[in-house]
Amino acid sequence: MKKRDLNNLDFLDLSTMITDNEEALQNLKFQKAMQQLEDPLQIKSLKKDIAQLKTIMKEFDLGLRGNKDKK
């Protein structure tokens, strides 16, 4: 995901994207265990996306980003 796209997301969008990506990561790991995964680099890129999203979530928690959409 592009960095400029991440900057436009609010807190709720980030949390839903994190849960979706974590579910997708779990599915990819399951496919890898069953030896059905065609591109193992997908796991690496998905982990990177999750880390970026969690970093932005932490910025919301620390007050470095606007907290207007946080509940």
Residue pairs with C-beta under 8 A, 6 or more apart in sequence:
1 49
1 52
3 52
6 52
6 53
6 56
9 17
9 56
10 68
10 69
11 57
11 60
11 67
11 69
11 70
11 71
12 69
12 71
14 53
14 56
14 57
14 60
15 57
17 53
18 50
18 53
18 54
18 57
21 46
21 49
21 50
21 53
22 50
24 46
25 43
25 46
25 47
25 50
28 37
28 42
28 43
28 46
29 43
31 37
32 40
32 43
37 43
56 65
59 65
60 67
60 70
